[in-house]
Every structure is written in structure tokens, then in C-alpha cells.
Amino acid sequence: MRDLFWTEDKIAEAQKFWQAGFSAREIAELFGSKKNTVINMAHRNRDRFPSRQQAHKPPGAAAPAPTCHPDRVTRVTLSGAHVTMPRVPTIDGPAP
């Protein structure tokens, strides 16, 4: 039988890097593996590797305050995400 790449020690170490904000690619480079290997391991251990969106935005938190840029506007998508898009003069009117 083939030995598993992700031992409990490696998972615990990867968890520390994940919590410190390292990307899956950066963690993979540290372990000499591929980004998808880290992503798959994180999905199998979701309780230890929370989704990045959940980690940065607790449920019920308000959306970040929009920044005022004359060429950009903030819109809310159907899913509730706040996105910044180029201003469309025929829709948004002239820049302030």
C-alpha cells in the first residue's frame, strides 16, 4: 500500500500556515506538493481549514464601506456580493 502524503503532523503544520494567511500555493511550495493537493486536503478537513470568506467575514457582518472613486461604482449582485465596477455614464450619470 502506498504511504499517504498528508500525515497528521503535516496537516497540523499546514493548518498553522493556513491560519496565518498563507495561500494554498504557498503551502504547497513549503511541502513540495501541488496547489490542488493542498486544496483537496483542506476540503477533506474543512473543520480545520475554514473557507477564506468565512474566516474574514463573520455571518451578519456589514459589507465594507465603499470607496469613492470617480470612475468606479459599487453594485450588489443577486448573491449579495458587493462588487466594484466601472462607471457607466448612461446608467450612473456623470462622475461626481
C-alpha positions in Angstrom: 0.0 0.0 0.0 1.2 3.5 -0.8 2.1 5.8 2.1 -0.2 8.8 2.4 1.3 12.2 1.7 -0.7 14.1 4.3 0.2 12.7 7.7 -1.3 14.2 10.9 1.9 16.1 11.6 1.8 17.7 8.1 -1.9 18.6 8.3 -1.3 20.3 11.7 1.6 22.2 10.3 -0.4 23.2 7.2 -3.2 24.3 9.4 -0.9 26.8 11.1 0.2 28.2 7.8 -3.5 28.4 6.6 -4.5 30.3 9.8 -1.5 32.7 9.2 -3.0 33.6 5.8 -0.7 31.6 3.5 -2.3 30.7 0.1 -2.7 27.1 -1.0 0.1 27.7 -3.5 2.5 28.9 -0.8 1.7 26.0 1.5 2.2 23.6 -1.4 5.6 25.1 -2.1 6.6 24.6 1.5 5.7 21.0 1.4 6.9 20.2 -2.1 3.5 19.4 -3.4 0.9 20.9 -5.8 -1.7 23.6 -5.0 -4.6 21.2 -5.7 -3.2 18.7 -3.2 -3.4 21.3 -0.5 -6.9 22.4 -1.6 -8.2 18.8 -1.6 -6.7 18.1 1.8 -8.3 21.4 3.1 -11.7 20.3 1.8 -11.4 16.9 3.5 -10.5 18.7 6.8 -12.9 21.7 6.4 -13.3 21.9 10.2 -9.6 22.7 10.5 -9.3 24.7 7.3 -12.3 27.2 7.2 -13.2 28.8 4.0 -11.4 32.1 3.5 -14.6 34.1 3.1 -15.9 32.7 6.4 -12.6 33.4 8.1 -12.6 37.1 7.1 -16.3 37.9 7.3 -18.3 36.6 10.2 -22.0 35.9 9.5 -24.1 39.1 9.8 -21.1 41.4 9.4 -21.8 44.6 7.4 -20.3 45.0 3.9 -17.1 47.1 3.7 -17.7 50.8 3.2 -17.4 51.6 -0.5 -14.5 53.8 -1.5 -15.3 56.8 -3.6 -13.6 56.7 -6.9 -15.0 58.9 -9.8 -14.6 56.1 -12.4 -16.0 53.2 -10.3 -19.3 52.3 -8.6 -20.2 49.6 -6.1 -23.0 47.3 -7.0 -24.7 44.4 -5.2 -25.0 41.2 -7.2 -28.0 38.8 -6.9 -26.0 36.7 -4.5 -25.5 39.7 -2.2 -21.8 40.3 -3.0 -20.5 43.8 -3.2 -18.5 44.4 -6.4 -16.8 47.4 -7.8 -17.4 48.1 -11.5 -16.5 50.8 -14.0 -19.0 53.7 -14.0 -21.4 53.6 -17.0 -22.4 57.2 -17.6 -25.8 56.3 -19.2 -26.8 54.3 -16.1 -24.9 56.0 -13.3 -24.9 59.6 -14.6 -21.8 61.8 -14.8 -18.9 61.3 -12.4 -19.2 63.5 -9.3 
